[in-house]
């Protein structure tokens, strides 16, 4: 099963998250299928590749709670 979830990047005290499509059994920093966007909580910026996200959602990918809220705010879901 595939999930859309956040992958932590950046340095200490300056974190940025990538929104990635990843297998459920992979760890947070593990290998992902595709990068579909990013989220910067400090600047409150979000970029998402809507066609790719919709592609994964149509094929049964489940977003985590946080990613669901980010996508809902961006009006993708």
C-alpha positions in Angstrom: 0.0 0.0 0.0 1.2 3.5 -0.8 0.8 6.6 1.4 1.4 10.2 0.8 3.4 11.4 3.8 6.1 13.9 4.9 9.8 13.3 4.7 11.9 15.5 6.9 14.7 17.5 5.2 16.8 20.5 6.1 19.0 21.1 9.1 18.5 21.6 12.8 16.0 24.3 13.7 15.3 24.9 10.0 13.2 21.9 8.9 11.5 21.5 5.5 9.3 18.6 4.6 8.9 16.9 1.3 5.6 15.4 0.4 6.3 12.0 -1.0 4.5 8.9 -2.2 6.1 6.0 -0.3 5.3 2.4 0.7 3.8 2.0 4.1 6.5 -0.3 5.4 9.3 2.1 4.5 10.8 4.3 7.2 10.4 8.0 7.2 13.8 8.7 5.7 13.6 5.7 3.4 13.4 5.4 -0.4 10.3 6.9 -1.9 8.4 6.3 -5.2 8.0 10.0 -6.2 8.4 13.4 -4.7 5.1 15.3 -5.2 5.6 18.5 -3.3 7.1 20.2 -0.3 6.0 22.1 2.9 7.9 24.7 4.8 6.3 25.3 8.2 8.5 28.2 9.1 7.6 30.3 6.0 4.2 28.6 5.8 4.8 27.8 2.1 3.5 24.8 0.2 4.1 23.6 -3.3 2.3 20.5 -4.6 2.2 18.9 -8.0 -1.6 18.4 -8.2 -1.8 16.1 -11.3 0.7 13.6 -9.7 -1.1 13.8 -6.3 -4.4 13.1 -8.0 -2.8 10.2 -9.9 -1.7 8.5 -6.7 -5.0 9.2 -4.9 -6.9 7.6 -7.8 -4.8 4.5 -7.5 -5.6 4.1 -3.8 -2.8 6.0 -2.0 -3.8 7.2 1.4 -2.6 10.6 2.7 -1.6 10.9 6.4 -3.5 13.3 8.6 -1.0 16.1 8.2 -0.7 15.7 4.4 -4.5 15.6 4.2 -4.8 18.9 6.0 -2.1 20.5 3.7 -3.8 19.2 0.5 -7.2 20.4 1.8 -5.8 23.9 2.5 -4.4 23.9 -1.1 -7.8 22.8 -2.4 -6.5 19.6 -4.0 -8.8 17.4 -2.0 
